[in-house]
Amino acid sequence: MSEAQDRSLTAREKLSLRMHTLMCRVCHHFQQQLPVLRRLSRSYIKRK
């Protein structure tokens, strides 16, 4: 998931990730939280 934030995933990687997040609720929720975490961390770094 974090790699998808940094680069384009291959079709196979996208499918694998999608299948996993459909079955794993923990990862599904983490995937939803990842953009917020990334935005907050960037904001924190800019303030330093």
N, CA, C and O atoms as a CHARMM CRD file, in Angstrom:
* protein
*
  192
    1    1 MET  N      0.80900  -1.19700   0.00000 PROA 1      0.00000
    2    1 MET  CA     0.00000   0.00000   0.00000 PROA 1      0.00000
    3    1 MET  C      0.84700   1.25400   0.00000 PROA 1      0.00000
    4    1 MET  O      0.57800   2.19900  -0.74100 PROA 1      0.00000
    5    2 SER  N      1.85500   1.25700   0.82100 PROA 2      0.00000
    6    2 SER  CA     2.68500   2.45500   0.86800 PROA 2      0.00000
    7    2 SER  C      3.43300   2.65700  -0.44400 PROA 2      0.00000
    8    2 SER  O      3.66400   3.79500  -0.85200 PROA 2      0.00000
    9    3 GLU  N      3.80900   1.58400  -1.10200 PROA 3      0.00000
   10    3 GLU  CA     4.46900   1.72000  -2.40900 PROA 3      0.00000
   11    3 GLU  C      3.54100   2.35100  -3.43000 PROA 3      0.00000
   12    3 GLU  O      3.99100   3.09500  -4.30200 PROA 3      0.00000
   13    4 ALA  N      2.26000   2.06400  -3.33400 PROA 4      0.00000
   14    4 ALA  CA     1.28100   2.64100  -4.25700 PROA 4      0.00000
   15    4 ALA  C      1.20300   4.15600  -4.09700 PROA 4      0.00000
   16    4 ALA  O      0.78300   4.85700  -5.01800 PROA 4      0.00000
   17    5 GLN  N      1.60300   4.65900  -2.94200 PROA 5      0.00000
   18    5 GLN  CA     1.64300   6.09500  -2.72400 PROA 5      0.00000
   19    5 GLN  C      2.84400   6.72900  -3.43500 PROA 5      0.00000
   20    5 GLN  O      2.82400   7.91100  -3.77500 PROA 5      0.00000
   21    6 ASP  N      3.88900   5.92200  -3.65300 PROA 6      0.00000
   22    6 ASP  CA     5.13800   6.43200  -4.21700 PROA 6      0.00000
   23    6 ASP  C      5.33500   6.14200  -5.69600 PROA 6      0.00000
   24    6 ASP  O      6.08500   6.83700  -6.38100 PROA 6      0.00000
   25    7 ARG  N      4.65700   5.11000  -6.18300 PROA 7      0.00000
   26    7 ARG  CA     4.84300   4.72900  -7.58600 PROA 7      0.00000
   27    7 ARG  C      3.57400   4.05700  -8.09900 PROA 7      0.00000
   28    7 ARG  O      2.70900   3.65900  -7.31900 PROA 7      0.00000
   29    8 SER  N      3.47900   3.93800  -9.39500 PROA 8      0.00000
   30    8 SER  CA     2.36200   3.22200 -10.00200 PROA 8      0.00000
   31    8 SER  C      2.59200   1.72900  -9.85400 PROA 8      0.00000
   32    8 SER  O      3.67900   1.22900 -10.14400 PROA 8      0.00000
   33    9 LEU  N      1.57900   1.02400  -9.40600 PROA 9      0.00000
   34    9 LEU  CA     1.69000  -0.42200  -9.28100 PROA 9      0.00000
   35    9 LEU  C      1.38600  -1.08300 -10.61700 PROA 9      0.00000
   36    9 LEU  O      0.66300  -0.53700 -11.45100 PROA 9      0.00000
   37   10 THR  N      1.94800  -2.25900 -10.79900 PROA 10     0.00000
   38   10 THR  CA     1.61900  -3.03300 -11.98800 PROA 10     0.00000
   39   10 THR  C      0.17700  -3.53600 -11.84700 PROA 10     0.00000
   40   10 THR  O     -0.39300  -3.50700 -10.75600 PROA 10     0.00000
   41   11 ALA  N     -0.39400  -3.98800 -12.94100 PROA 11     0.00000
   42   11 ALA  CA    -1.75800  -4.52500 -12.90800 PROA 11     0.00000
   43   11 ALA  C     -1.83800  -5.70800 -11.95100 PROA 11     0.00000
   44   11 ALA  O     -2.81600  -5.85300 -11.21800 PROA 11     0.00000
   45   12 ARG  N     -0.83800  -6.52800 -11.95600 PROA 12     0.00000
   46   12 ARG  CA    -0.80600  -7.69400 -11.05600 PROA 12     0.00000
   47   12 ARG  C     -0.74600  -7.26100  -9.59600 PROA 12     0.00000
   48   12 ARG  O     -1.44200  -7.82600  -8.75100 PROA 12     0.00000
   49   13 GLU  N      0.07600  -6.27000  -9.29800 PROA 13     0.00000
   50   13 GLU  CA     0.16700  -5.76600  -7.92700 PROA 13     0.00000
   51   13 GLU  C     -1.14900  -5.14100  -7.47500 PROA 13     0.00000
   52   13 GLU  O     -1.58400  -5.34600  -6.34200 PROA 13     0.00000
   53   14 LYS  N     -1.77500  -4.38300  -8.36100 PROA 14     0.00000
   54   14 LYS  CA    -3.06800  -3.76600  -8.03300 PROA 14     0.00000
   55   14 LYS  C     -4.11200  -4.82000  -7.72500 PROA 14     0.00000
   56   14 LYS  O     -4.85900  -4.70100  -6.75300 PROA 14     0.00000
   57   15 LEU  N     -4.16400  -5.85900  -8.56000 PROA 15     0.00000
   58   15 LEU  CA    -5.13400  -6.93000  -8.35400 PROA 15     0.00000
   59   15 LEU  C     -4.87100  -7.66300  -7.03700 PROA 15     0.00000
   60   15 LEU  O     -5.80000  -7.95800  -6.28400 PROA 15     0.00000
   61   16 SER  N     -3.62300  -7.94500  -6.77400 PROA 16     0.00000
   62   16 SER  CA    -3.24900  -8.63600  -5.54100 PROA 16     0.00000
   63   16 SER  C     -3.62900  -7.79900  -4.31400 PROA 16     0.00000
   64   16 SER  O     -4.19100  -8.31500  -3.34800 PROA 16     0.00000
   65   17 LEU  N     -3.32100  -6.52600  -4.36700 PROA 17     0.00000
   66   17 LEU  CA    -3.65500  -5.63000  -3.26000 PROA 17     0.00000
   67   17 LEU  C     -5.16400  -5.53500  -3.08300 PROA 17     0.00000
   68   17 LEU  O     -5.66100  -5.57600  -1.95700 PROA 17     0.00000
   69   18 ARG  N     -5.88500  -5.41100  -4.16900 PROA 18     0.00000
   70   18 ARG  CA    -7.34800  -5.31000  -4.09900 PROA 18     0.00000
   71   18 ARG  C     -7.95400  -6.56900  -3.50300 PROA 18     0.00000
   72   18 ARG  O     -8.83800  -6.48800  -2.64900 PROA 18     0.00000
   73   19 MET  N     -7.49300  -7.72100  -3.93800 PROA 19     0.00000
   74   19 MET  CA    -8.00500  -8.98600  -3.40400 PROA 19     0.00000
   75   19 MET  C     -7.73500  -9.08600  -1.90100 PROA 19     0.00000
   76   19 MET  O     -8.59300  -9.51800  -1.13200 PROA 19     0.00000
   77   20 HSD  N     -6.54600  -8.68500  -1.50300 PROA 20     0.00000
   78   20 HSD  CA    -6.18800  -8.75400  -0.08800 PROA 20     0.00000
   79   20 HSD  C     -7.06300  -7.81600   0.74400 PROA 20     0.00000
   80   20 HSD  O     -7.58200  -8.21200   1.78800 PROA 20     0.00000
   81   21 THR  N     -7.22400  -6.58300   0.28600 PROA 21     0.00000
   82   21 THR  CA    -8.00000  -5.62500   1.07400 PROA 21     0.00000
   83   21 THR  C     -9.49100  -5.96600   1.09500 PROA 21     0.00000
   84   21 THR  O    -10.20400  -5.52700   1.99800 PROA 21     0.00000
   85   22 LEU  N     -9.96900  -6.72800   0.13500 PROA 22     0.00000
   86   22 LEU  CA   -11.35600  -7.20400   0.19000 PROA 22     0.00000
   87   22 LEU  C    -11.54500  -8.24700   1.28900 PROA 22     0.00000
   88   22 LEU  O    -12.62600  -8.36100   1.86700 PROA 22     0.00000
   89   23 MET  N    -10.49400  -9.00000   1.56900 PROA 23     0.00000
   90   23 MET  CA   -10.57900 -10.06000   2.58100 PROA 23     0.00000
   91   23 MET  C    -10.11900  -9.61300   3.96300 PROA 23     0.00000
   92   23 MET  O    -10.56700 -10.15900   4.97100 PROA 23     0.00000
   93   24 CYS  N     -9.24800  -8.64500   4.01800 PROA 24     0.00000
   94   24 CYS  CA    -8.63000  -8.24000   5.27900 PROA 24     0.00000
   95   24 CYS  C     -9.14100  -6.86500   5.70100 PROA 24     0.00000
   96   24 CYS  O     -8.75100  -5.85200   5.12100 PROA 24     0.00000
   97   25 ARG  N     -9.99700  -6.83000   6.68900 PROA 25     0.00000
   98   25 ARG  CA   -10.58400  -5.56200   7.15300 PROA 25     0.00000
   99   25 ARG  C     -9.53300  -4.63300   7.75200 PROA 25     0.00000
  100   25 ARG  O     -9.62900  -3.41600   7.59400 PROA 25     0.00000
  101   26 VAL  N     -8.54100  -5.17800   8.43000 PROA 26     0.00000
  102   26 VAL  CA    -7.49300  -4.34600   9.03800 PROA 26     0.00000
  103   26 VAL  C     -6.74400  -3.57900   7.95000 PROA 26     0.00000
  104   26 VAL  O     -6.53200  -2.37200   8.06700 PROA 26     0.00000
  105   27 CYS  N     -6.35300  -4.26900   6.91500 PROA 27     0.00000
  106   27 CYS  CA    -5.64100  -3.61700   5.81000 PROA 27     0.00000
  107   27 CYS  C     -6.55500  -2.65700   5.05200 PROA 27     0.00000
  108   27 CYS  O     -6.11200  -1.60500   4.59100 PROA 27     0.00000
  109   28 HSD  N     -7.81200  -3.01800   4.92500 PROA 28     0.00000
  110   28 HSD  CA    -8.77400  -2.13700   4.26900 PROA 28     0.00000
  111   28 HSD  C     -8.86500  -0.80300   5.01800 PROA 28     0.00000
  112   28 HSD  O     -8.84600   0.26200   4.40000 PROA 28     0.00000
  113   29 HSD  N     -8.96200  -0.86400   6.33600 PROA 29     0.00000
  114   29 HSD  CA    -9.02900   0.36700   7.12200 PROA 29     0.00000
  115   29 HSD  C     -7.71100   1.14600   7.06200 PROA 29     0.00000
  116   29 HSD  O     -7.70900   2.37400   6.98200 PROA 29     0.00000
  117   30 PHE  N     -6.60000   0.42000   7.10300 PROA 30     0.00000
  118   30 PHE  CA    -5.30300   1.08400   6.98600 PROA 30     0.00000
  119   30 PHE  C     -5.18400   1.79800   5.64800 PROA 30     0.00000
  120   30 PHE  O     -4.66100   2.91100   5.58000 PROA 30     0.00000
  121   31 GLN  N     -5.66700   1.16500   4.58600 PROA 31     0.00000
  122   31 GLN  CA    -5.61900   1.77100   3.26000 PROA 31     0.00000
  123   31 GLN  C     -6.41800   3.07400   3.23200 PROA 31     0.00000
  124   31 GLN  O     -6.02200   4.03100   2.56600 PROA 31     0.00000
  125   32 GLN  N     -7.51600   3.11300   3.93900 PROA 32     0.00000
  126   32 GLN  CA    -8.32800   4.32900   4.00600 PROA 32     0.00000
  127   32 GLN  C     -7.63500   5.41300   4.82600 PROA 32     0.00000
  128   32 GLN  O     -7.80700   6.60100   4.55400 PROA 32     0.00000
  129   33 GLN  N     -6.86100   5.01600   5.81800 PROA 33     0.00000
  130   33 GLN  CA    -6.18000   5.97300   6.69100 PROA 33     0.00000
  131   33 GLN  C     -4.85400   6.46600   6.12100 PROA 33     0.00000
  132   33 GLN  O     -4.36900   7.52600   6.51600 PROA 33     0.00000
  133   34 LEU  N     -4.28000   5.73100   5.22200 PROA 34     0.00000
  134   34 LEU  CA    -2.95400   6.05300   4.69500 PROA 34     0.00000
  135   34 LEU  C     -2.84500   7.46200   4.11000 PROA 34     0.00000
  136   34 LEU  O     -1.86900   8.14800   4.41500 PROA 34     0.00000
  137   35 PRO  N     -3.78400   7.93300   3.29100 PROA 35     0.00000
  138   35 PRO  CA    -3.65900   9.30100   2.76900 PROA 35     0.00000
  139   35 PRO  C     -3.66800  10.36600   3.87600 PROA 35     0.00000
  140   35 PRO  O     -2.96700  11.37300   3.77300 PROA 35     0.00000
  141   36 VAL  N     -4.44900  10.14700   4.91600 PROA 36     0.00000
  142   36 VAL  CA    -4.50400  11.08800   6.03300 PROA 36     0.00000
  143   36 VAL  C     -3.17100  11.08200   6.77600 PROA 36     0.00000
  144   36 VAL  O     -2.63200  12.14000   7.10200 PROA 36     0.00000
  145   37 LEU  N     -2.64800   9.90000   7.04000 PROA 37     0.00000
  146   37 LEU  CA    -1.35300   9.79700   7.71600 PROA 37     0.00000
  147   37 LEU  C     -0.24700  10.47300   6.90900 PROA 37     0.00000
  148   37 LEU  O      0.61000  11.16000   7.46500 PROA 37     0.00000
  149   38 ARG  N     -0.27700  10.27500   5.62200 PROA 38     0.00000
  150   38 ARG  CA     0.73700  10.87600   4.75000 PROA 38     0.00000
  151   38 ARG  C      0.63700  12.39900   4.76600 PROA 38     0.00000
  152   38 ARG  O      1.64800  13.09500   4.85400 PROA 38     0.00000
  153   39 ARG  N     -0.59300  12.90800   4.67900 PROA 39     0.00000
  154   39 ARG  CA    -0.80500  14.35700   4.69900 PROA 39     0.00000
  155   39 ARG  C     -0.36100  14.96200   6.03500 PROA 39     0.00000
  156   39 ARG  O      0.27000  16.01800   6.05800 PROA 39     0.00000
  157   40 LEU  N     -0.68600  14.30200   7.13400 PROA 40     0.00000
  158   40 LEU  CA    -0.28800  14.79800   8.45100 PROA 40     0.00000
  159   40 LEU  C      1.23100  14.78700   8.62400 PROA 40     0.00000
  160   40 LEU  O      1.80400  15.72400   9.17900 PROA 40     0.00000
  161   41 SER  N      1.86900  13.73700   8.15300 PROA 41     0.00000
  162   41 SER  CA     3.32400  13.67500   8.29700 PROA 41     0.00000
  163   41 SER  C      4.01100  14.74000   7.44400 PROA 41     0.00000
  164   41 SER  O      5.01200  15.31700   7.86800 PROA 41     0.00000
  165   42 ARG  N      3.48900  15.00300   6.25700 PROA 42     0.00000
  166   42 ARG  CA     4.06000  16.07200   5.42400 PROA 42     0.00000
  167   42 ARG  C      3.87800  17.43200   6.09100 PROA 42     0.00000
  168   42 ARG  O      4.77700  18.27200   6.05900 PROA 42     0.00000
  169   43 SER  N      2.72500  17.63900   6.68700 PROA 43     0.00000
  170   43 SER  CA     2.45500  18.89100   7.37900 PROA 43     0.00000
  171   43 SER  C      3.40700  19.06300   8.55400 PROA 43     0.00000
  172   43 SER  O      3.90500  20.16400   8.79000 PROA 43     0.00000
  173   44 TYR  N      3.66300  17.99900   9.28500 PROA 44     0.00000
  174   44 TYR  CA     4.57700  18.04300  10.43200 PROA 44     0.00000
  175   44 TYR  C      5.99700  18.38400   9.99400 PROA 44     0.00000
  176   44 TYR  O      6.67600  19.19000  10.62900 PROA 44     0.00000
  177   45 ILE  N      6.43700  17.76400   8.90500 PROA 45     0.00000
  178   45 ILE  CA     7.78700  18.00200   8.40000 PROA 45     0.00000
  179   45 ILE  C      7.95000  19.45900   7.94900 PROA 45     0.00000
  180   45 ILE  O      9.00000  20.05800   8.17900 PROA 45     0.00000
  181   46 LYS  N      6.94300  20.02300   7.32200 PROA 46     0.00000
  182   46 LYS  CA     7.01100  21.40100   6.86000 PROA 46     0.00000
  183   46 LYS  C      7.13300  22.39800   8.00900 PROA 46     0.00000
  184   46 LYS  O      7.73100  23.46200   7.85000 PROA 46     0.00000
  185   47 ARG  N      6.57200  22.05600   9.15500 PROA 47     0.00000
  186   47 ARG  CA     6.60500  22.95400  10.31300 PROA 47     0.00000
  187   47 ARG  C      7.93500  22.97400  11.02000 PROA 47     0.00000
  188   47 ARG  O      8.23800  23.92100  11.74600 PROA 47     0.00000
  189   48 LYS  N      8.74100  21.93800  10.82100 PROA 48     0.00000
  190   48 LYS  CA    10.05000  21.86900  11.49800 PROA 48     0.00000
  191   48 LYS  C     11.05900  22.77600  10.86400 PROA 48     0.00000
  192   48 LYS  O     12.20400  22.83400  11.31200 PROA 48     0.00000
